[in-house]
Structures are given as C-alpha cells and as structure tokens.
C-alpha cells in the first residue's frame, strides 16, 4: 500500500514538474523565495494593526512568533526523523525532473507549505470577521507551495502534509491565544 502511494506521489510530481517551461521558470524561482512575499507580510501586519486595538494586535504578533517557532521546530524534527530525500536528491526520480535548485536537506514535510499555511490560517482566523475577502489570503500559500513541486524540491505529499500541519498548528495557536486572552483579561478585571 505504501509503495503504491509513493509511486502515485512520484508520478504526480513528475507530471506537475514537467508541465513547466523555460518561460515560466523565472516566475516560479521568484515565487519560491520568502523575500518575494515581504509586501504581503507587511499587508497582513497592517490589517492586524488596523482592525484591532494596539494591545490585541501585539498579542496576535506574539502568537504568530510562538507559532512560527513551533512550526519551524516541528518541521525540523520531523525532517530529521523521517529522512526522506528530496526528489532532486533521489537518483530514481532526478532524471525525470526539470531541476532548477538543489537544496540538500530532507523533504518530508515541506516547511514552506507548513509555515505559509500556518501564517495564512492564523491571519485568516483573526481577520475573517473584519475583512470579507480574508479567504483570498489562501492564494498565497497555494502558489508558494506549488512552487516547491514545480521546482522539483518536494513531492506532492510533502506539500500536502505540510499544509495540513500548518493549518492544524494555526488552529491550535489561535485557540491558545483565545484561552490566554480570556484568562489575562479576567485577571485584569479582578485586579
């Protein structure tokens, strides 16, 4: 069963990766870089500070930092436990791929997908009642994550699991934020 899933995963990667062309390569090489998305991060922070009190906005930022530290730590822990070679470092797959970059660390699960879906979900949860178009934030992690498949550095399952883990982490940290905020506000009222 696992062998069959791995074969489907590899076949899907090769298919998606080979849909690309030289005309598209520069776009995906830019999109995969975190620095490319800095204007979006600034926009997210602007919205948080614009739509919340200063106190709540800083609480959101603290929650974001804690969540990113946790997702980064979990991603590294899992990658170094599973030890799945990236497609570009897998001799059986490498020859069938269009390769543009060659990271040397492990593949499972995608840190890009995990972090981008975690950030997006957290901002979505905090802003969904205040901004009607908040659901469109999810275009970013979808494009960002697909770039990892396009460039041949992740299997589709790496990206899928990374997205699920990121969303789950964001939901947990959002819940934790709400619980701590209730406790802190309750304590401040009693003081």
GIUR-V727109 format. One line per field, one symbol per residue. psi: psi as a letter, one per 30 degrees, with the letter a starting at -180 (. if undefined). Layout:
psi=???
This chain:
psi=eeeeeeeeeeeeeeeeefflleffeeeeeeefkeffgeeeeeeeeeeefeflleeeeeeeeeeeeeeeeeeeeeeeeeefeehkklefgjeeeeffljkflilfalekljeeeeeeeeeeeeeeeffeffjfgeffffeefeeeeeeeeefgfkleeeeeeeeeeeeeeeeeeeeeeeeeeeeeeeeeef.
